């Protein structure tokens, strides 16, 4: 329940951060003192990665998901994309070449709403092969400036 816990984050290029605690906090501005950088390793106490077999595929899902791998590699992605694309096999459709945006060197970033009727979302990150998936992650997912150029709930195209 995080009672008594406060987390503060501001980007490296931000000049000022003000935090008020209490019923009527007040702030003053003026000449600041020299700042610094504080880094701390925080232990992760809950598993952050799970196998597809460990994820409930019904309305009991209680968190948003990031699903890595295409429909041929990840059974949850297969199920979600088959339904979304209205095909019996998303893997067969992907491999068929029917969608030119899913050719080698391309990938898919897709947000799926209300996964398994749970009210939670899933982000699918999938390349046509493991190398394309890694390139998609390196060039989009971990680069906020490039990710910000995308609009809508789906991107199909080059992983570069």
Residue pairs with C-beta under 8 A, 6 or more apart in sequence:
6 19
8 17
8 19
10 17
15 32
16 29
16 32
18 27
20 26
20 27
52 67
52 74
52 75
52 76
55 61
55 65
55 76
56 116
57 76
57 79
57 116
58 116
58 117
58 118
59 116
59 117
59 118
60 118
61 115
61 116
61 118
61 120
62 118
62 120
63 120
64 120
64 121
64 122
64 123
65 76
65 115
65 120
65 121
65 122
65 123
66 122
66 123
66 125
67 74
67 76
67 77
67 80
67 122
67 123
67 124
67 125
67 126
68 74
68 125
68 126
68 133
68 137
69 77
69 125
69 126
69 133
70 77
70 91
70 94
70 108
70 126
70 127
70 128
70 133
71 77
71 78
71 81
71 82
71 89
71 90
71 91
71 93
71 94
71 126
72 78
72 91
72 94
72 95
73 126
74 126
76 122
77 90
77 124
77 126
78 89
78 90
78 91
79 90
80 90
80 112
80 115
80 122
80 124
81 90
81 93
81 94
81 110
81 124
82 88
82 89
82 90
82 93
84 110
84 112
85 93
87 93
93 99
94 102
94 128
97 103
99 156
101 156
101 157
102 108
102 128
102 156
103 128
104 128
104 129
104 132
105 128
105 132
105 158
105 159
105 160
106 127
106 128
106 132
106 156
106 157
106 158
106 159
107 125
107 126
107 127
107 128
107 132
107 133
107 135
107 136
107 156
107 157
107 158
107 159
108 124
108 125
108 126
108 127
108 154
108 155
108 156
109 123
109 124
109 125
109 136
109 140
109 141
109 150
109 154
109 155
110 123
110 124
110 153
110 154
110 155
111 121
111 122
111 123
111 124
111 153
111 154
112 121
112 122
112 123
112 124
112 153
113 121
113 153
114 120
114 121
115 121
115 122
125 133
125 136
125 137
125 141
126 133
126 136
127 133
127 134
127 135
127 136
127 159
132 159
133 159
135 159
135 160
136 159
139 146
139 159
139 160
140 146
140 147
140 150
140 155
140 159
141 147
